[in-house]
């Protein structure tokens, strides 16, 4: 099985007051696979959000107290890291072929069996991404949304492609046969459209994420409101079901029917977090959760993994996400979780192919499997921390400043020739 991964009230009011003391908007907690750093939002942004919510006919829905405060949802950082470590275990613990021996013997049956379900960390990522991207895109212009996504994803991704390519090319045959076109195509994140294989199979999830960003960019372009986001969820669900039922290849490539309900679950949970629960939102969440449950059948093999276990794991995760949406984890504010969250993306990008290559090189040298595994995981975490400090954050900051300046120039000269 190739399964890898790349923030209450119902009555309507005519006015939406700015929350008392709200100096910033929601932090841009990443998604992920993907995303981690927060970008401060000022009062002007909050006011734009308030006005945007009131665009259209009828009064706006009031927002749950504190839903737009500057408080980061720290628990999402913890969840993202946990999902990433499940995927790490799926790639580095579960596969016996990587170790050249039965991993149930090397790491115990219980540990190995648990990490055989580590692929479900990808589904967890998609739900978190739906929540976070809706949160980070709310009240932003299309250019702001574009800049936030590019500067969050691309710097680390490009470096990961280059680092992984270098390690593979320096490694032993027959797995070191990368071509220049393959490396160049992978740098774009759309290598599958260019008929080139991914250098590291975890990259396929980033392409799925990218398509979600492009779809949600339509909502950002017209201005995210409760009504528009709900309509987006409904339309995406209908089109995804149609694409799956008719096997229309173009629609399948565009809307990802297998994974669309996970993103919709995340988006709906953010609406619950922002506006509070309602029958309509619970119904939308329930429908999407059912579609997720059905889609899990395509991800289990019936031999080493079983549907009942996968469903139990996803159900437990969904209950945690519902609790987060309802604000039950607002007490969790340990800032160390921010650091942990920042490691998720580079760890996700770097662990698989490099880690498996190291295992194959050292597994027969008499090193205890647990020691070798621990050394690799700690090494990847340290590498991720170092790259985040010395490369990812400064490069992202530089790109963000330059892109914002470029878009400001475009807005200032709309008829430039």
Protein Blocks (a to p, Z undefined) as FASTA:
>chain_A
ZZddfbpcfbdcfbdcddehiabdcddddddfedjbdcdddfklmmmmmmmmmgcedidd
dddehklmcbdcfklmmmmmmmmmmmmmmmmmmpmmlnopafklmnojklmmmmmmmmmm
mmmmmmmmmmmmmmmmgopafklmmmmmmmmmmmmmmmmmmmmmmmmmmmccfklmccfk
lmmmmmnopmmmnopacfblklmmmmmmmmmmmmmmmmmmnopafklmmmmmmmmmmmmm
mmmmnopaklmmmnommlmmmmmmmmmmmmmmmnopafklmmmmmmmmmmmmmmmmmmcg
hlmpcfklmmmmmmmmmmmmmmmmnopmmmpccfklmmmmmmmmmmmmmmmmmmmmmmmm
mmmnopafklmmmmmmmmmmmmmmmmmmmmmmmmmmmmmmmmmmmmmmmmmmmmbZZ
